[in-house]
């Protein structure tokens, strides 16, 4: 079918609906033919209408909300954050500090005010370089906080500061915030991870190792703590130790394709690519159904660095492949399956 004809069918059957106005922005819902609906936030800029964010991609929401606020359009900033908050929900499970940050700082339909908008925007920018300009004001608020202020509380502010200061490489401030979290939430995976990040910046290996060991004594088979321990070993160049820890993860009942891939990847840096590492790489690709670039990327060098079996004389006179043809093979579909078969031959 011609591209223009296909576009005519798809666009002709697509349904669009919107809610909002030029002042507060529009929430647009798109229902294509034979595909799930998607939502977008659209703003008017001059004579043009521009997409600020789409459902599942909120990377520019924090920047946009601060831009609207500084342009004097608090209503549009609030509407954008309300729209985003509808997609992001509080964390659950055993870790009280898990989940996205925005729900800690914004309640749809209720939150308002410039300071609240800036905090909510910062929670969406925590992994971006420009979080640096917002951190001093957040730290000042944390240091002056009293129980009478309510939410966001010290935990919320320290979470934001610990992550933000780590991203900008400020070890002392990252450590101050993360250790405050660790004191109040000693068994939280998030608190332990953030403290480990701060110790990594400081290269305080004894503090990092001691923190993890004390928790593994109480929870020796806890998958999350074991993964954090493996991460600490890798950061210190102890890839043999990382593999030993990851082996405990694989021997449990909760190992994922990423766990197998990490085990196989560590073997490359340990310079000990054995059958165990190859099998782990194969298992990673089987679990991800050869759809993970990371898993495929690891398995290729692991497979190529295995100890080759001696060839029988009759195999030494086979017709060689040209180099170009050999290189082209790595792009052919089904390579991972071929590798999995050859590695066990």
C-alpha positions as CSV (number, residue, x, y, z in Angstrom):
1,X,0.0,0.0,0.0
2,X,1.2,3.5,-0.9
3,X,2.4,5.5,2.1
4,X,0.0,8.4,1.4
5,X,-2.9,6.0,1.2
6,X,-1.9,4.3,4.5
7,X,-1.6,7.8,6.2
8,X,-5.0,8.8,4.8
9,X,-6.6,5.7,6.4
10,X,-4.8,6.0,9.7
11,X,-5.3,9.8,10.1
12,X,-8.9,9.6,8.8
13,X,-9.8,7.0,11.5
14,X,-7.9,8.7,14.3
15,X,-9.9,10.4,17.0
16,X,-8.7,13.5,18.8
17,X,-10.2,15.1,21.9
18,X,-8.9,18.0,24.0
19,X,-9.7,19.7,27.3
20,X,-8.3,23.1,28.3
21,X,-7.7,26.5,26.8
22,X,-4.9,28.8,25.5
23,X,-4.2,30.1,29.0
24,X,-3.9,26.8,31.0
25,X,-2.8,24.5,28.2
26,X,-4.6,21.5,26.6
27,X,-4.8,17.9,27.6
28,X,-5.1,16.1,24.2
29,X,-6.1,12.5,23.8
30,X,-5.2,10.7,20.6
31,X,-6.9,7.4,19.7
32,X,-5.3,6.0,16.5
33,X,-6.7,3.1,14.5
34,X,-5.8,-0.2,16.1
35,X,-3.5,1.2,18.7
36,X,-3.8,2.2,22.4
37,X,-4.8,5.8,23.1
38,X,-2.1,8.3,24.1
39,X,-2.3,11.6,26.0
40,X,-0.3,14.8,25.3
41,X,0.0,18.1,27.0
42,X,0.0,20.9,24.5
43,X,0.7,24.6,25.1
44,X,0.2,27.7,22.9
45,X,3.3,29.7,22.2
46,X,2.7,32.7,20.0
47,X,0.6,31.5,17.1
48,X,1.8,27.9,17.4
49,X,0.7,24.9,19.5
50,X,3.5,22.8,20.8
51,X,3.6,19.4,22.6
52,X,5.3,19.8,26.0
53,X,5.1,16.1,27.1
54,X,3.5,12.8,26.1
55,X,2.1,10.0,28.2
56,X,5.2,8.1,29.4
57,X,7.7,10.8,28.6
58,X,7.8,13.5,31.3
59,X,11.4,14.5,30.7
60,X,10.6,18.1,30.0
61,X,7.7,18.6,32.4
62,X,10.0,20.0,35.2
63,X,11.6,22.5,32.9
64,X,8.3,23.5,31.3
65,X,6.6,24.0,34.7
66,X,9.4,26.3,36.0
67,X,9.3,28.2,32.6
68,X,5.6,28.8,32.9
69,X,5.9,29.9,36.5
70,X,8.7,32.4,35.7
71,X,6.6,33.7,32.8
72,X,3.9,34.5,35.2
73,X,1.6,31.7,34.1
74,X,1.1,29.8,37.4
75,X,-2.2,28.3,36.1
76,X,-0.6,26.5,33.2
77,X,2.3,25.3,35.5
78,X,-0.3,23.8,37.9
79,X,-2.3,22.3,35.1
80,X,0.8,20.6,33.6
81,X,1.8,19.2,37.0
82,X,-1.7,18.0,37.7
83,X,-1.7,16.2,34.4
84,X,1.6,14.6,35.1
85,X,0.6,13.6,38.6
86,X,-2.3,11.6,37.3
87,X,0.2,9.2,35.7
88,X,2.7,9.0,38.6
89,X,1.6,7.2,41.7
90,X,3.1,6.7,45.2
91,X,5.4,3.7,45.7
92,X,4.4,0.7,47.7
93,X,5.7,-2.6,49.0
94,X,8.3,-3.1,51.8
95,X,10.3,0.1,51.0
96,X,8.6,3.2,52.4
97,X,10.9,5.4,50.3
98,X,10.3,3.8,46.9
99,X,8.4,5.2,44.0
100,X,8.6,8.4,42.0
101,X,9.3,11.7,43.8
102,X,6.5,13.8,42.4
103,X,3.7,12.3,44.5
104,X,5.6,13.4,47.6
105,X,5.5,17.0,46.5
106,X,2.3,17.5,44.5
107,X,-1.4,16.6,45.0
108,X,-3.5,16.9,41.8
109,X,-6.2,19.6,42.2
110,X,-4.9,20.8,45.5
111,X,-1.3,21.9,45.4
112,X,-0.5,25.5,44.4
113,X,1.9,28.3,45.0
114,X,5.3,29.2,43.5
115,X,7.4,27.4,46.1
116,X,5.3,24.2,45.8
117,X,5.6,24.4,42.0
118,X,9.4,24.7,42.2
119,X,9.7,21.8,44.6
120,X,7.5,19.6,42.4
121,X,9.4,20.6,39.3
122,X,12.7,19.8,41.1
123,X,11.4,16.3,41.8
124,X,11.1,15.8,38.1
125,X,14.5,17.3,37.3
126,X,16.4,15.4,40.0
127,X,18.4,13.5,37.3
128,X,19.1,16.5,35.2
129,X,22.2,18.8,35.4
130,X,20.0,21.9,36.0
131,X,18.8,20.5,39.3
132,X,22.0,22.2,40.7
133,X,20.4,25.7,40.7
134,X,17.4,24.5,42.7
135,X,19.2,22.5,45.4
136,X,20.4,25.4,47.7
137,X,16.8,26.6,48.2
138,X,15.6,23.1,48.9
139,X,18.5,22.6,51.4
140,X,17.6,25.9,53.1
141,X,14.0,24.8,53.5
142,X,15.1,21.4,54.9
143,X,17.3,23.1,57.5
144,X,14.5,25.4,58.6
145,X,11.8,22.8,58.6
146,X,9.5,22.3,61.6
147,X,6.8,19.7,62.2
148,X,4.2,22.4,62.0
149,X,4.9,22.7,58.2
150,X,3.7,19.2,57.5
151,X,4.3,17.8,54.0
152,X,6.7,17.7,52.4
153,X,8.5,16.6,55.5
154,X,12.2,16.0,56.2
155,X,12.2,12.6,54.6
156,X,10.8,14.0,51.3
157,X,13.3,16.9,51.3
158,X,16.3,14.6,52.1
159,X,15.3,12.2,49.4
160,X,15.3,14.9,46.8
161,X,18.5,16.4,48.1
162,X,20.4,13.0,48.4
163,X,19.5,12.2,44.8
164,X,20.1,15.7,43.4
165,X,23.5,16.2,45.1
166,X,24.7,12.8,43.9
167,X,23.8,13.7,40.4
168,X,25.8,16.9,40.6
169,X,28.7,15.2,42.3
170,X,28.5,17.0,45.7
171,X,29.7,14.3,48.1
172,X,29.4,16.1,51.4
173,X,25.8,17.3,50.9
174,X,24.8,14.0,49.3
175,X,26.2,12.2,52.4
176,X,24.4,14.5,54.8
177,X,21.0,13.9,53.3
178,X,21.4,10.2,52.7
179,X,22.7,9.5,56.2
180,X,19.7,11.3,57.6
181,X,17.5,9.0,55.6
182,X,19.5,6.0,56.7
183,X,19.1,6.9,60.4
184,X,15.3,7.1,60.1
185,X,14.9,4.2,57.6
186,X,17.7,1.8,58.2
187,X,16.2,-1.1,56.3
188,X,15.0,0.9,53.3
189,X,16.6,-0.2,50.0
190,X,16.4,3.4,48.7
191,X,18.1,4.8,51.8
192,X,20.9,2.2,51.5
193,X,21.3,2.9,47.8
194,X,21.5,6.6,48.2
195,X,24.0,6.3,51.1
196,X,26.1,4.0,48.9
197,X,26.0,6.6,46.1
198,X,27.4,9.2,48.5
199,X,30.1,6.9,49.8
200,X,31.0,6.2,46.2
201,X,31.5,9.9,45.5
202,X,33.7,10.1,48.7
203,X,35.4,6.8,47.8
204,X,34.7,5.8,51.4
205,X,34.8,2.1,50.7
206,X,34.9,1.0,54.4
207,X,31.7,2.9,55.2
208,X,30.0,1.5,52.1
209,X,31.1,-2.1,52.7
210,X,30.3,-1.9,56.4
211,X,26.8,-0.6,55.8
212,X,26.0,-3.4,53.4
213,X,27.6,-6.2,55.5
214,X,25.6,-5.2,58.6
215,X,22.4,-5.6,56.6
216,X,23.4,-8.8,54.9
217,X,24.1,-10.3,58.4
218,X,20.5,-9.8,59.2
219,X,19.2,-10.6,55.7
220,X,21.8,-12.9,54.0
221,X,19.6,-13.9,51.1
222,X,17.9,-10.5,50.4
223,X,18.1,-10.0,46.6
224,X,18.2,-6.1,46.8
225,X,20.9,-6.0,49.4
226,X,23.0,-8.6,47.5
227,X,22.7,-6.6,44.3
228,X,23.8,-3.4,46.1
229,X,26.8,-5.4,47.5
230,X,27.7,-6.6,44.0
231,X,27.5,-3.0,42.8
232,X,29.8,-1.9,45.6
233,X,32.3,-4.6,44.7
234,X,32.3,-3.6,41.0
235,X,32.9,0.1,41.9
236,X,36.0,-1.0,43.9
237,X,37.3,-3.2,41.1
238,X,36.6,-6.5,42.9
239,X,34.9,-8.3,40.0
240,X,35.6,-11.7,41.5
241,X,33.8,-10.6,44.7
242,X,30.9,-9.2,42.6
243,X,30.5,-12.5,40.8
244,X,30.4,-14.4,44.1
245,X,27.7,-12.2,45.3
246,X,25.7,-12.3,42.1
247,X,26.0,-16.1,42.1
248,X,24.0,-16.0,45.4
249,X,21.4,-13.9,43.5
250,X,21.2,-16.4,40.6
251,X,20.9,-19.3,43.0
252,X,17.8,-17.7,44.5
253,X,14.3,-17.8,42.9
254,X,14.1,-14.2,41.8
255,X,16.9,-13.7,39.3
256,X,16.0,-11.6,36.3
257,X,17.7,-11.4,32.9
258,X,19.6,-8.3,34.1
259,X,21.0,-10.3,37.0
260,X,22.3,-13.0,34.7
261,X,23.7,-10.4,32.3
262,X,25.4,-8.6,35.2
263,X,27.1,-11.8,36.3
264,X,28.3,-12.6,32.7
265,X,29.5,-9.0,32.3
266,X,31.5,-9.1,35.5
267,X,33.4,-12.2,34.1
268,X,34.8,-10.0,31.3
269,X,36.4,-7.6,33.8
270,X,37.6,-10.5,36.0
271,X,39.1,-11.9,32.8
272,X,37.7,-15.3,33.7
273,X,35.2,-16.2,31.0
274,X,34.2,-19.7,31.9
275,X,31.3,-22.0,31.0
276,X,29.4,-20.5,34.0
277,X,29.6,-17.0,32.5
278,X,28.6,-18.2,29.1
279,X,25.6,-20.1,30.4
280,X,24.6,-16.9,32.4
281,X,24.8,-14.9,29.2
282,X,22.6,-17.4,27.4
283,X,20.1,-17.4,30.2
284,X,19.9,-13.6,30.1
285,X,19.0,-13.7,26.4
286,X,16.5,-16.5,26.9
287,X,14.7,-14.6,29.6
288,X,14.6,-11.4,27.6
289,X,13.8,-13.3,24.4
290,X,16.7,-11.8,22.6
291,X,15.1,-8.4,22.8
292,X,17.5,-6.7,25.1
293,X,20.4,-4.8,23.6
294,X,22.3,-5.0,26.9
295,X,22.0,-8.8,27.1
296,X,23.0,-9.3,23.4
297,X,25.9,-6.8,23.8
298,X,27.3,-8.8,26.7
299,X,26.9,-12.2,25.3
300,X,28.9,-11.5,22.1
301,X,32.2,-10.6,23.8
302,X,31.7,-13.3,26.4
303,X,31.2,-15.9,23.7
304,X,34.2,-14.7,21.7
305,X,36.5,-14.8,24.7
306,X,35.7,-18.3,25.7
307,X,38.6,-20.8,25.6
308,X,38.4,-22.3,22.1
309,X,38.4,-26.0,21.6
310,X,41.2,-27.4,19.5
311,X,40.2,-28.0,15.9
312,X,40.5,-31.4,14.3
313,X,42.9,-31.3,11.2
314,X,40.0,-31.8,8.9
315,X,38.4,-28.6,10.1
316,X,41.5,-26.5,9.4
317,X,41.1,-26.5,5.6
318,X,37.5,-25.2,5.5
319,X,36.8,-22.4,3.2
320,X,37.5,-19.1,5.0
321,X,34.9,-16.3,5.1
322,X,35.9,-12.9,3.8
323,X,36.2,-10.4,6.6
324,X,33.3,-8.2,5.3
325,X,31.0,-11.2,5.2
326,X,32.0,-12.1,8.8
327,X,31.3,-8.6,10.0
328,X,27.9,-8.6,8.3
329,X,26.9,-11.7,10.2
330,X,26.7,-9.8,13.5
331,X,23.7,-7.8,12.1
332,X,21.7,-10.7,10.9
333,X,18.5,-11.7,12.7
334,X,18.8,-14.7,14.9
335,X,22.4,-14.2,15.8
336,X,21.7,-14.7,19.5
337,X,20.2,-18.0,18.8
338,X,23.2,-19.0,16.7
339,X,25.5,-18.0,19.5
340,X,23.6,-19.9,22.1
341,X,23.8,-23.0,19.9
342,X,27.5,-22.6,19.0
343,X,28.6,-21.9,22.6
344,X,27.4,-25.3,23.7
345,X,28.8,-27.2,20.7
